[in-house]
Amino acid sequence: LVSTSRDHKQTVLRVADTQTGDVRTVLEETVPTHFESITGWRVLWASNEVIWNSQRDNWSQLYLYDLTSGQLKNKITTGDGPVSDILKIDPKSRTLWYLAQGRQAGQDPYLTHAYRIGLAGGRVTSLTPDEGEHTVQISPDGKWIVDTWSDGDTPPVTALRDNSGRVVMPLETADISKLLATG
């Protein structure tokens, strides 16, 4: 469980034993202004780890911690622009899919794109490079992505992508011809 102080400057991750009622503090984070966990956090019970969201470097990033000791194992994500959501975690392949803004060079920094990275950090794969706001659905095995994107000037487009972000098959493009005909 996570507890946040009333002034949102301190957040504490604790583990409660339902058999004994014992509660143990795993980690605590204090910030000078306002703690905002945009993506939340995820426990990986099989590996006894937790993925933690923090803005300690001025952007929302993901970190991997040991759930027993509370020690930081590594920073998962880096870069300008906030991580906004954790889409999927594959504990077996130790792969994480997530959404972030401001990471596609030359594009509007407010647009959301999907990415894939290993839990150890390192090389990031951009899964939705086309300009626009992206909404994605990832197949249970992580091999396929249904991606819908658009922006203020482009009608929604939906395509099937592979796990490298390559468009495999266009699925749908919205027809806005009647809207355009109205002027």
C-alpha positions as CSV (number, residue, x, y, z in Angstrom):
1,L,0.0,0.0,0.0
2,V,1.0,3.6,-0.6
3,S,0.3,6.4,1.8
4,T,0.6,10.0,0.9
5,S,0.7,12.9,3.4
6,R,-2.1,15.4,3.4
7,D,0.2,18.0,1.8
8,H,1.3,15.5,-0.9
9,K,5.0,16.1,-0.1
10,Q,5.7,12.6,1.3
11,T,4.8,9.2,0.0
12,V,5.5,5.9,1.7
13,L,5.3,2.4,0.2
14,R,4.5,-0.3,2.8
15,V,3.9,-4.1,2.6
16,A,1.3,-5.5,5.0
17,D,1.3,-9.2,6.1
18,T,-2.4,-10.3,6.0
19,Q,-1.6,-13.2,8.3
20,T,0.1,-11.3,11.1
21,G,-1.0,-7.7,10.6
22,D,2.6,-6.6,10.5
23,V,3.3,-3.6,8.3
24,R,6.8,-2.9,6.9
25,T,8.0,0.3,5.3
26,V,9.8,-0.5,2.0
27,L,10.6,3.0,0.8
28,E,9.8,6.6,1.4
29,E,10.0,9.7,-0.9
30,T,9.8,13.3,0.2
31,V,9.7,16.2,-2.2
32,P,9.8,20.0,-1.5
33,T,6.6,20.8,-3.5
34,H,4.1,18.2,-4.4
35,F,4.4,14.4,-5.0
36,E,2.4,13.3,-8.0
37,S,2.6,9.7,-9.0
38,I,1.3,10.0,-12.5
39,T,1.7,6.3,-13.4
40,G,1.4,4.8,-10.0
41,W,3.4,1.8,-9.1
42,R,3.4,-1.9,-9.8
43,V,4.5,-4.8,-7.6
44,L,6.3,-7.7,-9.3
45,W,5.6,-10.4,-6.7
46,A,7.5,-13.2,-8.4
47,S,10.7,-11.3,-8.5
48,N,10.1,-9.4,-5.2
49,E,10.4,-6.0,-6.9
50,V,8.4,-2.9,-7.3
51,I,8.3,-0.4,-10.2
52,W,8.1,3.1,-8.6
53,N,7.3,6.4,-10.3
54,S,9.1,9.5,-9.2
55,Q,9.7,13.0,-10.5
56,R,13.0,13.4,-8.7
57,D,14.8,14.4,-11.8
58,N,12.0,16.9,-12.8
59,W,10.3,14.4,-15.1
60,S,8.1,11.5,-14.2
61,Q,10.3,8.4,-14.6
62,L,10.2,4.7,-13.6
63,Y,12.6,3.1,-11.1
64,L,13.0,-0.5,-10.1
65,Y,13.4,-1.3,-6.3
66,D,13.9,-4.4,-4.3
67,L,10.7,-5.0,-2.4
68,T,12.5,-6.6,0.6
69,S,15.3,-4.2,1.2
70,G,13.8,-1.0,-0.4
71,Q,17.1,-0.5,-2.2
72,L,17.1,1.0,-5.7
73,K,18.1,-1.5,-8.3
74,N,18.1,0.8,-11.3
75,K,16.4,3.6,-13.1
76,I,14.3,2.1,-15.9
77,T,13.3,5.2,-18.0
78,T,15.2,8.4,-18.8
79,G,14.8,11.4,-21.0
80,D,12.9,14.6,-21.4
81,G,9.1,14.4,-21.0
82,P,7.1,12.5,-18.4
83,V,6.1,8.9,-18.4
84,S,2.3,9.0,-18.1
85,D,1.2,5.4,-17.9
86,I,2.4,1.8,-17.5
87,L,0.7,-0.2,-20.2
88,K,2.0,-3.7,-19.7
89,I,4.7,-5.6,-17.9
90,D,6.0,-9.0,-18.9
91,P,7.8,-10.4,-15.8
92,K,9.2,-13.4,-17.7
93,S,11.0,-11.3,-20.4
94,R,11.4,-8.4,-18.0
95,T,9.9,-6.0,-20.5
96,L,7.8,-2.9,-19.8
97,W,5.5,-1.0,-22.2
98,Y,4.6,2.5,-21.3
99,L,3.2,5.9,-22.5
100,A,5.2,9.1,-22.4
101,Q,5.1,12.7,-23.8
102,G,7.8,14.9,-25.2
103,R,10.1,12.1,-26.4
104,Q,9.5,12.2,-30.2
105,A,12.0,14.7,-31.7
106,G,10.4,17.4,-33.7
107,Q,6.8,16.6,-32.5
108,D,4.5,18.4,-30.2
109,P,5.7,17.6,-26.7
110,Y,2.2,17.2,-25.4
111,L,1.4,14.2,-27.7
112,T,1.4,10.8,-26.1
113,H,3.4,7.9,-27.6
114,A,4.1,4.3,-26.6
115,Y,7.5,2.8,-25.9
116,R,9.0,-0.5,-24.9
117,I,12.1,-1.0,-22.6
118,G,13.6,-3.7,-20.5
119,L,13.3,-3.5,-16.7
120,A,17.1,-3.0,-16.5
121,G,16.7,0.2,-18.5
122,G,18.8,0.9,-21.6
123,R,17.6,0.8,-25.2
124,V,14.1,2.2,-25.7
125,T,12.0,1.2,-28.7
126,S,9.5,3.8,-29.9
127,L,6.4,1.9,-30.9
128,T,4.3,4.7,-32.2
129,P,6.5,7.2,-34.1
130,D,3.7,8.8,-36.3
131,E,2.8,12.3,-35.2
132,G,-0.3,12.5,-33.2
133,E,-1.9,11.5,-29.9
134,H,-1.7,7.7,-29.6
135,T,-4.0,5.2,-27.9
136,V,-2.7,1.7,-27.9
137,Q,-3.8,-1.8,-27.1
138,I,-1.1,-4.5,-26.6
139,S,-1.8,-8.1,-27.2
140,P,-1.4,-10.4,-24.2
141,D,1.8,-11.9,-25.7
142,G,3.2,-8.4,-26.4
143,K,3.8,-9.2,-30.1
144,W,1.1,-6.9,-31.5
145,I,-0.2,-3.4,-31.0
146,V,-3.4,-1.8,-32.2
147,D,-2.6,1.9,-32.4
148,T,-5.0,4.7,-33.0
149,W,-3.7,8.2,-33.5
150,S,-4.7,11.6,-34.7
151,D,-4.1,15.3,-34.1
152,G,-6.0,18.5,-34.7
153,D,-5.3,18.4,-38.4
154,T,-5.4,14.6,-39.0
155,P,-8.5,12.3,-38.7
156,P,-8.0,9.2,-36.6
157,V,-6.0,6.4,-38.1
158,T,-5.9,2.8,-36.7
159,A,-3.2,0.3,-37.6
160,L,-1.8,-3.0,-36.5
161,R,1.9,-2.7,-35.5
162,D,4.4,-5.4,-34.6
163,N,6.5,-5.2,-31.4
164,S,9.1,-3.0,-33.1
165,G,6.5,-0.4,-34.0
166,R,6.4,-1.2,-37.7
167,V,3.0,-0.9,-39.3
168,V,2.0,-4.4,-40.4
169,M,-1.5,-3.5,-41.6
170,P,-3.6,-0.4,-41.8
171,L,-7.0,-1.1,-40.2
172,E,-9.1,2.1,-40.5
173,T,-8.9,5.7,-41.4
174,A,-11.8,8.0,-40.3
175,D,-13.7,9.5,-43.2
176,I,-14.2,13.2,-42.4
177,S,-15.3,14.1,-45.9
178,K,-18.8,15.1,-44.8
179,L,-17.3,17.3,-42.1
180,L,-15.0,19.0,-44.5
181,A,-17.9,19.5,-47.0
182,T,-19.6,21.7,-44.4
183,G,-16.7,24.1,-44.5
